[in-house]
Amino acid sequence: MSSIIAMRAPLLRWMGCAIALSSCGGDHTPATNNGPGGPVADAGASSDAASFTSIDGGAASGPDASAGLDAGSSGDAAPDADADAGPVDPCSTSLFCEKFDDYAGVKTIANSQKFGPWHAALETGATMALDGMHKVSGSSALHVHIDNAATAGGRLFADGQQPIFASGPTHVYGRMMMYIDPNGTSVHWTFFGANGNAEPSSPVVGRNAQYIMSSLPKSGVNTYSFVYGLQAAQSDGGDGYHDCSSQSSTSMPSAWACVSFEMDSVARTLRMYKDGAAAPILSVDDHGTGCVAPTSATSPWYGPTIAQLFVGAWSFHPMNAPLDVWIDDLVVDTKPVTCPSP
């Protein structure tokens, strides 16, 4: 266990730098975290594998992930690439909406760059831009590229004086249009998340909690997944960092797909949907299916009072091939959000 802890510490410091949008020195020691809840580490590589190697070399508990995709997952139809899959303006009534079209002077995005509600984090080995190569509406979409074999990524963070955060929400809905090609895989990469201090009725108040939408591999294919992170207790000998996950059997297509979600921190329920289907492709109730040891697989997913959103693509392990992700028409609200009609 001492070797696991020793391996985990520098990795968590590096991940805290990534999610906090802070510049890091060559020793991967994070600078001051200006995000909510103090320094946090993004959730790592836990999955449904009984012996799945995690970021710290430990094993995640849960069912075997070596089996192939469910037969039903091959039928996940998605709109043709670059089809006009959504309305011109999805933002008329939502508390947070981003079409990535209103930034004429922004093309290539640099680390720490600020525009609109966003501030950017970018790691060497990745690029981030607003371009029209693949888009659903308007002139551009957010594009993140991660090089082959790189452990890197690009994210945009929104926090502060945005309407979505005004009420300290613990129950939100959202959706985004996402296109992936090339479709490289890694142990774990993320594309959206919400974080903040754990909601007030939970027994872990004062610790940062994160609900993260991610990709975990199954038989060499990216699958939609939820990952949960809970900051370690600050007291000596206290509860360590929680790194938990739940994996779907639905593959992530190289085409446009609408990914929608519900996150309820108090009820500890999460739902993920694809292309407007009534049935979720992934559900979490109270806890997921696996956690990095020593956290129990049945440990509750105490959710955040949401004070920050992030979107992009970030891999915490080397890619097995290049990854390109475009995200467009992101909507987050405290009332249900639907996907556009095909």
Helices and strands as residue ranges (DSSP letters): H 2-20, E 52-53, E 59-60, G 71-75, E 96-98, E 108-109, E 114-115, E 118-122, E 126-131, E 141-146, E 153-159, G 163-165, E 171-183, E 189-197, E 208-218, E 221-230, E 242-251, E 257-264, E 269-274, E 282-285, E 290-291, E 308-315, E 323-333
